[in-house]
Amino acid sequence: MNQINNINNINNTNQINNTTKSRLKRNKKAAQTLKNKQLTKQNNENYYINNFYNQPSLPNTKIIKYINSHYNEYQTNVEKTKNLSFYFDIDDNFISNKNNKIINFNQSIKQNPISDLNKFLSYTLYAKSKYFFKQNSTLNISDLKEQIGKDTSRIPLFINGDSYKFISKEDENGGTSFIEKADYFNLMLINYFKKTSKNIDYNLINQIGIACCQNILNQIVDLILINMLNVLAPETCTFLNTKIKIELTLDKNTKICKRFYSSDVIISYNQELDPENSCGRFEFILVIDYIKNIYYFEKFILNYDADKCDPNYEEKQKSKINIPKMNTSKINMPKVDKDILVPFTVTGGIVATPFILGALGGKKYNKIKKIDKIKKNKTKKIKRIN
């Protein structure tokens, strides 16, 4: 009897297990179906238009969650972030040299291994857009979206070689908000991704928008200026005549953003700053590779000579140039082959120099004169015999 009961219990257990497995399988399938429906729904510009267009919001993706969850961590590292080496693999003393007045730096720079792309995008946003984080260290999405719309509509921007321009009839009278301009940019990215892949990556769209904001360039430039000011004190310095642009390469195998920056270096002389007197260049190309999840400087150039910022630099250089007078009494006469005549140009034509003519009339010339004299004497003797 006990054996029969045990067998029944085993059968009941198996039935329960099978039922549970079947239910889990159905739930998993239902969850996957729901996920596929959501992806299908999101892989359409209508999803963005219906949920975010002309709204102070963006898709809540990984980068947005990272920004909201790491602000307090940034606050504990804020002093470290004041050095370029926090973000890049570089010695912060690269500007320093023996006299602190001349620098000539030109190379590519990798990212700091302890950093990553999300940290770089987030920390530069914390540093240069503090007003985005007013309440509970949480990002105000509306502020970020406005900044994206502002910068993508005013900075020269190229996508796969084509110039991107925000075009709207309403904007002619200033009727288009920066929120709408950000939406216009995001919808354009959505159309690019629809052509190259099945899925629309909204996290990538948010990362691109943040990378197009000026906070990244402002952070890099400020860190260099702080370093230069420390080295050049008591002189001051700034960057003027700045040129910037953005290049996006978006295809199936490449998703890259390049930020180009170049400017003149202006350094004060005797603590007087002349904005028209440049004495160096600062330029870089910052590359963000979204597929590899890395960032780096493809090119980083900083060169200047503080002495050249002296308004009288050129006059002082000219005064140092002394043109020596030729002393002919000390000239060593060169040995010249008989078949060579070295001319020099003067007003009026080409003439041979006197010392060369003298050289051509050396011992050989005197020997010829003696032979001619002997011939004349012989001729005279012959005439006398006749």
C-alpha positions in Angstrom: 0.0 0.0 0.0 2.8 2.4 0.9 4.5 1.6 -2.4 1.3 2.5 -4.2 1.0 5.8 -2.3 4.7 6.6 -3.1 4.1 6.0 -6.7 1.0 8.2 -6.8 3.0 11.0 -5.0 5.8 10.7 -7.5 3.3 11.0 -10.4 1.6 14.0 -8.8 5.0 15.7 -8.3 5.9 15.0 -11.9 2.6 16.4 -13.1 3.1 19.6 -10.9 6.7 20.0 -12.2 5.5 19.6 -15.8 2.7 22.1 -15.2 5.2 24.5 -13.7 7.7 24.1 -16.5 4.9 24.5 -19.1 3.7 27.7 -17.3 7.2 29.1 -17.1 7.7 28.3 -20.8 4.5 30.1 -21.7 5.4 33.1 -19.5 8.8 33.3 -21.1 7.4 33.1 -24.5 4.8 35.7 -23.6 7.5 38.0 -22.2 9.6 37.6 -25.4 6.5 38.3 -27.5 5.8 41.4 -25.5 9.4 42.5 -25.8 9.4 41.9 -29.6 6.2 43.9 -29.9 7.8 46.8 -27.9 10.9 46.6 -30.1 8.7 46.6 -33.2 6.8 49.5 -31.7 10.0 51.4 -30.9 11.6 50.7 -34.3 9.4 53.3 -35.8 9.6 57.1 -35.6 6.0 57.1 -34.5 7.1 55.7 -31.1 9.3 58.7 -30.6 6.8 61.2 -32.0 3.9 59.9 -29.8 6.0 59.8 -26.6 8.7 62.5 -26.8 8.1 64.9 -29.6 7.7 68.5 -28.3 7.9 67.1 -24.8 10.5 67.9 -22.1 11.6 64.3 -22.0 13.9 61.7 -23.7 13.9 57.9 -23.7 15.1 56.7 -20.3 18.1 54.7 -21.5 21.3 53.4 -19.9 23.2 56.7 -20.2 20.4 58.7 -18.6 20.2 56.1 -15.7 24.0 56.3 -15.4 24.0 60.1 -15.2 21.3 60.0 -12.5 23.1 57.3 -10.4 26.7 58.6 -10.4 26.4 62.3 -9.4 27.3 61.7 -5.8 30.3 59.6 -7.0 31.4 62.6 -9.1 31.2 64.9 -6.0 33.7 62.7 -4.2 36.1 62.8 -7.2 35.6 66.4 -8.1 39.2 67.5 -7.3 40.6 64.7 -9.4 38.4 65.7 -12.4 40.2 69.1 -12.5 43.1 67.3 -14.2 43.1 66.2 -17.9 44.8 62.9 -16.7 41.5 61.9 -15.0 40.0 61.4 -18.5 43.1 60.7 -20.7 46.3 58.8 -20.5 48.6 61.8 -20.2 51.0 63.4 -17.6 49.4 66.7 -16.4 52.9 68.2 -16.4 53.3 67.9 -20.2 53.0 71.7 -20.5 55.8 72.4 -18.0 59.4 72.8 -19.3 62.7 74.4 -18.3 61.7 78.0 -18.9 57.9 77.6 -18.9 57.6 79.9 -21.9 57.9 77.5 -24.9 55.8 74.4 -25.5 55.6 72.2 -28.7 53.3 69.2 -28.1 51.9 67.2 -30.9 50.6 63.6 -30.5 47.6 61.4 -30.2 46.3 60.6 -26.6 44.3 57.5 -25.5 41.6 57.5 -22.8 42.6 56.8 -19.2 42.1 53.0 -18.7 40.2 53.6 -15.4 37.6 55.7 -17.2 34.9 54.7 -19.7 32.6 56.4 -22.2 29.6 56.8 -19.9 31.8 58.3 -17.1 33.4 60.7 -19.6 30.0 61.9 -21.0 28.5 62.1 -17.5 31.3 63.8 -15.6 31.8 66.5 -18.2 28.1 67.2 -18.0 28.3 67.4 -14.2 31.3 69.8 -14.4 30.0 72.2 -17.0 26.2 72.0 -16.6 25.7 72.0 -12.9 22.3 73.8 -13.2 21.0 70.6 -14.9 21.1 68.9 -11.4 19.1 71.2 -9.1 16.9 68.7 -7.2 18.2 65.6 -5.5 21.2 65.3 -7.8 18.8 64.2 -10.6 19.2 65.3 -14.2 16.6 67.7 -15.4 15.9 66.1 -18.8 14.3 69.3 -20.1 17.5 71.2 -19.6 19.6 68.6 -21.3 17.2 68.3 -24.3 17.2 72.1 -24.7 21.0 72.1 -24.7 21.1 69.3 -27.4 18.7 71.4 -29.6 20.7 74.6 -29.0 24.1 73.1 -29.9 23.1 70.8 -32.8 21.4 73.8 -34.5 24.3 76.3 -34.2 27.5 74.2 -34.6 28.7 73.2 -38.1 27.7 69.5 -38.2 28.2 66.9 -40.9 26.6 63.4 -41.1 28.3 60.9 -43.4 29.8 63.9 -45.2 26.5 65.8 -45.7 26.0 69.1 -44.0 23.2 69.0 -41.4 21.1 72.1 -41.0 18.0 72.7 -39.0 15.4 74.0 -41.5 12.0 75.3 -40.4 9.8 78.1 -41.7 8.7 78.8 -38.1 12.3 79.3 -37.0 12.7 82.3 -39.3 10.8 84.3 -36.7 12.4 82.4 -33.8 9.2 80.4 -33.3 10.9 77.0 -32.9 11.9 76.0 -29.4 15.2 74.2 -28.6 13.1 71.2 -27.5 11.7 70.9 -31.0 15.2 71.3 -32.5 16.4 68.4 -30.4 13.5 66.3 -31.6 14.3 67.2 -35.2 17.9 66.0 -34.7 16.8 62.8 -33.0 14.3 61.9 -35.7 17.0 62.5 -38.3 19.2 60.0 -36.4 16.3 57.5 -36.2 16.0 57.6 -40.0 19.7 57.0 -40.4 19.6 54.0 -38.1 16.5 52.6 -39.9 18.5 52.5 -43.1 21.5 50.6 -41.6 20.0 48.3 -38.9 16.8 46.6 -37.8 16.8 48.1 -34.3 16.8 51.8 -33.3 19.2 52.3 -30.5 17.8 55.1 -28.3 20.7 54.9 -25.9 23.1 55.6 -28.8 20.9 58.5 -29.9 21.1 60.0 -26.3 24.9 59.4 -26.2 25.3 61.2 -29.6 23.2 64.1 -28.4 25.2 64.5 -25.2 28.5 64.3 -27.1 27.3 67.1 -29.4 26.8 69.5 -26.4 29.5 72.1 -25.7 30.1 70.9 -22.2 32.7 68.4 -23.4 34.8 71.0 -25.3 34.4 73.5 -22.5 35.8 71.0 -20.0 38.8 70.1 -22.1 39.6 73.7 -22.9 39.3 74.9 -19.3 41.6 72.1 -18.1 44.3 73.2 -20.5 43.8 76.8 -19.6 44.1 76.1 -15.9 47.3 74.2 -16.5 48.8 77.0 -18.7 47.8 79.7 -16.2 49.7 77.9 -13.4 52.8 77.6 -15.6 52.8 81.1 -17.0 51.9 83.0 -13.9 51.9 86.0 -13.3 51.0 86.2 -17.0 47.5 85.3 -18.2 46.3 83.6 -21.3 43.3 82.8 -23.4 42.1 81.1 -26.7 40.6 83.3 -29.4 39.5 82.9 -33.1 38.1 79.5 -32.2 36.7 77.2 -34.9 34.7 74.1 -34.2 32.8 71.4 -36.0 31.2 68.0 -35.6 31.5 65.0 -37.9 29.2 62.0 -37.5 29.9 58.7 -39.3 26.9 56.4 -39.1 26.7 53.2 -41.0 26.4 49.5 -40.4 29.9 49.0 -39.1 30.9 52.5 -37.9 29.3 54.8 -35.4 31.7 57.6 -34.6 31.5 61.2 -33.5 34.5 63.6 -34.1 34.7 66.9 -32.4 37.1 69.4 -34.1 38.6 72.4 -32.2 41.2 74.9 -33.2 42.1 78.4 -31.8 44.9 81.0 -31.5 46.9 81.1 -28.2 47.0 84.6 -26.7 49.4 85.2 -23.8 49.9 88.5 -22.0 53.2 90.3 -21.9 54.1 92.3 -18.8 50.5 91.3 -17.7 49.0 93.2 -20.7 46.8 91.0 -23.0 46.7 92.0 -26.7 43.9 89.9 -28.3 45.3 90.6 -31.8 48.8 89.3 -31.0 48.8 85.5 -31.3 51.9 83.5 -30.3 50.7 79.9 -30.7 48.1 77.3 -31.7 45.8 74.9 -29.8 43.9 72.3 -31.7 42.6 68.8 -31.3 40.3 66.1 -32.8 38.3 64.2 -30.1 37.0 60.8 -31.3 34.1 59.0 -29.7 33.7 55.4 -31.0 30.3 54.1 -29.9 30.7 50.6 -31.1 34.0 50.1 -29.3 32.8 52.2 -26.4 36.0 54.3 -26.3 37.1 57.9 -26.7 40.5 59.4 -27.5 42.4 62.3 -29.1 43.2 61.5 -32.7 45.3 64.7 -32.7 46.3 67.0 -29.9 48.5 70.0 -30.6 49.6 72.8 -28.3 52.4 75.0 -29.2 53.3 78.5 -28.1 56.3 80.8 -27.5 55.4 83.4 -24.8 58.2 85.7 -25.9 56.5 86.2 -29.3 53.5 87.8 -27.5 55.8 90.8 -26.9 54.3 93.5 -29.1 57.8 94.6 -30.0 59.1 91.0 -30.7 59.7 91.5 -34.4 61.6 94.8 -33.9 63.8 93.2 -31.2 64.6 90.3 -33.5 65.6 92.6 -36.3 67.9 94.7 -34.0 69.7 91.5 -33.1 70.6 90.8 -36.7 74.1 92.4 -37.4 75.3 92.4 -41.1 79.2 92.1 -40.9 81.3 94.3 -43.3 83.6 92.5 -45.6 87.3 93.0 -44.8 89.2 92.2 -48.1 92.6 92.3 -46.5 91.7 89.2 -44.6 90.4 87.2 -47.5 92.2 84.0 -48.4 92.6 83.8 -52.1 91.2 80.5 -53.4 93.0 78.2 -55.7 91.2 78.2 -59.0 91.6 75.7 -61.9 92.7 77.3 -65.1 89.6 76.2 -66.9 87.2 77.7 -64.4 85.9 81.3 -64.4 83.6 82.1 -61.4 81.4 85.1 -62.2 79.2 87.1 -59.8 76.3 89.4 -60.7 76.5 93.2 -60.4 74.5 96.0 -61.8 75.6 96.2 -65.4 76.4 92.5 -66.1 78.5 89.6 -65.1 82.2 90.2 -64.5 85.1 88.1 -63.2 86.4 89.0 -59.8 89.9 90.6 -59.7 91.4 88.0 -57.4 90.3 85.2 -59.8 91.9 87.0 -62.7 95.0 87.3 -60.7 94.9 83.6 -59.9 94.6 82.8 -63.6 97.7 84.9 -64.3 100.0 83.0 -61.9 103.2 81.1 -62.7 101.9 79.7 -66.0 101.2 83.2 -67.2 104.8 84.4 -66.3 106.3 81.4 -68.1 104.5 82.2 -71.3 105.8 85.8 -71.1 109.4 84.5 -70.8 108.9 82.2 -73.9 107.6 85.2 -75.9 110.7 87.2 -74.9 113.1 84.5 -75.9 111.4 84.2 -79.3 111.7 88.0 -79.9 115.4 87.9 -79.0 116.0 85.1 -81.5 114.2 87.0 -84.2 116.4 90.0 -83.5 119.6 87.9 -83.7 118.5 86.4 -87.0 117.9 89.9 -88.4 121.3 90.9 -87.3 122.9 87.9 -89.1 121.0 88.7 -92.3 
